[in-house]
Amino acid sequence: MSIIRAATGADAPAVDSLLRACFPRDAEARLVQQLAIDGDLVLVLVAEDAGVVVGMIAASRMQVTADTREIAAVALAPLAVARAARGQGVGEALVAAAIAHLRSARVELAFVLGDPAYYGRFGFEAATARGFDSPYAGEHFMGIRLNDGPCVHTPGAAAHARAFAALGEDA
């Protein structure tokens, strides 16, 4: 059974190794490093099993405007689970814990780029992200309203942290 907890600085090497093992390129590991350097990480959670980090999820600051106001919003990425821990609910536990933490932090919107069938289980919808001007716009760019606040009537712009631009260049 995995324990979900906030990452500490001591987890950085394990998180880096996990990201490099889970993705075909090292772009995601470099993304998390750059987000940390830039001060744009707002949340990093890890799943730990028997003292070993077997999963992680990060949330980073976004600049989102709608109805001429700034919206407290984050990008949820990346999500990584060690191969040996897949199919055991680790990813689901990490996403659920991240959503709960972001709600308690009064974040209004979270965006994710991923599989609609997977993230849809948590309430992410393409319709929520539709209309926000983003280089990631499309059926895999989804959002979730985390807190009741002033209703967003007119989507505007959704800009990811600067570190994401470098990830796009590696694609």
C-alpha positions, -999 to 999 in steps of 0.1 A, spaced: 0 0 0 15 33 -10 16 64 11 9 97 -6 28 127 8 43 160 -1 77 156 -18 107 170 0 141 181 -13 154 147 -4 130 131 -29 145 150 -59 169 122 -70 142 96 -68 116 117 -86 142 124 -113 150 87 -117 113 78 -118 105 104 -145 135 92 -166 123 56 -163 86 63 -171 90 85 -202 108 77 -234 127 110 -233 142 129 -204 121 160 -213 97 154 -184 125 152 -159 140 183 -172 106 200 -171 102 193 -134 138 205 -127 132 238 -147 98 244 -130 115 240 -96 144 264 -106 119 290 -119 98 288 -88 67 277 -107 60 244 -89 31 248 -65 27 211 -56 47 179 -59 33 147 -43 50 114 -42 36 79 -36 60 59 -14 59 21 -9 82 5 16 104 37 16 107 37 -22 92 65 -44 69 47 -69 49 76 -82 47 114 -84 25 142 -96 33 179 -100 12 210 -104 27 242 -117 16 278 -118 -3 290 -149 -13 325 -160 -50 323 -168 -73 352 -175 -110 351 -181 -137 377 -179 -109 403 -176 -96 388 -143 -67 366 -133 -78 331 -124 -59 310 -98 -50 280 -120 -24 253 -123 -12 227 -148 -13 191 -135 18 175 -151 36 152 -151 21 121 -135 44 91 -133 41 57 -118 68 31 -117 60 1 -140 60 -23 -110 34 -2 -93 10 3 -122 -25 -11 -120 -26 -7 -82 -44 26 -80 -12 47 -74 -19 71 -102 -55 75 -92 -45 82 -56 -20 108 -67 -45 126 -89 -72 125 -62 -48 138 -36 -35 166 -59 -71 177 -66 -79 177 -29 -48 197 -20 -55 222 -48 -91 227 -37 -79 234 -1 -54 259 -15 -84 277 -32 -71 271 -68 -100 277 -92 -90 257 -122 -66 229 -131 -57 219 -166 -42 187 -178 -31 174 -212 -38 137 -214 -62 108 -220 -98 119 -217 -109 84 -205 -84 85 -177 -87 121 -165 -124 122 -171 -129 100 -141 -117 128 -119 -140 155 -135 -116 169 -161 -134 178 -193 -124 192 -227 -154 215 -225 -140 233 -194 -107 240 -213 -124 248 -246 -122 284 -256 -90 291 -236 -63 302 -259 -35 277 -254 -10 260 -276 -23 227 -262 -59 233 -272 -77 202 -284 -96 171 -272 -67 161 -249 -65 196 -232 -90 194 -203 -98 214 -173 -117 210 -140 -133 237 -118 -119 231 -83 -137 258 -63 -168 278 -67 -159 314 -74 -170 340 -98 -184 321 -128 -161 321 -158 -185 332 -186 -159 339 -213 -128 317 -214 -97 337 -222 -60 327 -222 -43 298 -205 -5 301 -205 16 274 -190 48 282 -171 78 291 -192 95 257 -187 67 240 -208 80 259 -240 112 239 -238 93 206 -235 74 215 -267 106 221 -285 118 185 -276 86 169 -290 
